Amino acid sequence: MSRKVIDLYLDLPTGDDLYLNRLSQYCLGTGPKARDGYRRFFQGAEAKAIGFTLDELDKIVAEQGEDEFKRVVTERAKQYNITMDRFMEQLDELGVEWGFTGTHDRNNLRTAEIVSKYPTRLKGAAYIDPSKGMAAVRELEYCVKELGLSALYLSPIRIGMPANDKRCYPLYAKAEELGIPVFIYTNMNLIIPLPYDLGHPRCIDEVACHFPDLKIMATVGGWPWIPDIVGLVMRHRNLYMNMEIMDPKKLTVPGSGFEMLLYAIEHNFPDKFTFASDWAMMGVPLATLIRHVENLPLSDKTKENILYNNAKRFFELD
């Protein structure tokens, strides 16, 4: 069955910037830049996507040095580049109406430039650092009113503070004033120097209470606190969730920890769970991730909601 799709984290065509950035963190990163936990979790999916294993890349670093590693990854990644126009054709073939996105370097100006070329197909994320105080508020207003970006995205592991840190509150107030939703990273992080629970769902509970008219998307699935995120999505009418960068098939894998979420999506909030692929970051084709949603043991109506209706409702496009 072919359905219309909205992807609430649609990676743009991959290139050397994405692969070089991610694989450098896995193979070159040390100290606070190290991503050993994510390397173990994703098991080299990005490397496989461009025809390498992590062991092969480690060997290049050990025997030929960092500069050769960067050259090899950059050259190989170029073979997988496609034009944006061809990417749009692929979206048409998959039934993807539009997607919410940002550039891999979280550059708001670059995101806006790309979105402006495809205004009916892309909506852009504004990444703002709350530690900038009122300058951050002004930046968000500029991103929305002047650059045309459509939502605020806050990642506790990038900004180094939980979602309920009061430095974030002026941004939430401005987002509500501007009539845009907020996406908040909600999951355990695997970066050792940071507290593991920066993205705990309990932080969103406080935000949803204080800003009941602000649309909030809890991203990345909430693992391992699935009972908490399920309860909170049921508790707050303004809170939605997705599994950005988590393969939807995990919902059916025994022992994955997502079993309770699968039940809740069908029976408790079929109107509040949305599809968000982050396909390039996972190294899994977008078509495969859409098919994994179609294969879930859910009703056709719920699948239609996940892939399309709930995203439209979240952005108030009905």
SULNORHU-V680442 format. One record per helix or strand of 3 or more residues. SS is the DSSP state (A for helix, B for strand). FROM is the first residue (numbers start at 0). LEN is the number of residues. If there is no record, write none. Layout:
BEGIN
ss=SS from=FROM len=LEN
ss=SS from=FROM len=LEN
END
This chain:
BEGIN
ss=B from=4 len=3
ss=A from=15 len=12
ss=A from=30 len=3
ss=A from=35 len=7
ss=A from=44 len=5
ss=A from=53 len=11
ss=A from=65 len=13
ss=A from=83 len=11
ss=B from=95 len=6
ss=A from=107 len=10
ss=B from=121 len=6
ss=A from=129 len=3
ss=A from=133 len=12
ss=B from=150 len=4
ss=A from=155 len=4
ss=A from=165 len=13
ss=B from=180 len=5
ss=A from=200 len=10
ss=B from=215 len=4
ss=A from=225 len=10
ss=B from=238 len=4
ss=A from=247 len=5
ss=A from=258 len=9
ss=A from=278 len=4
ss=A from=285 len=9
ss=A from=299 len=15
END
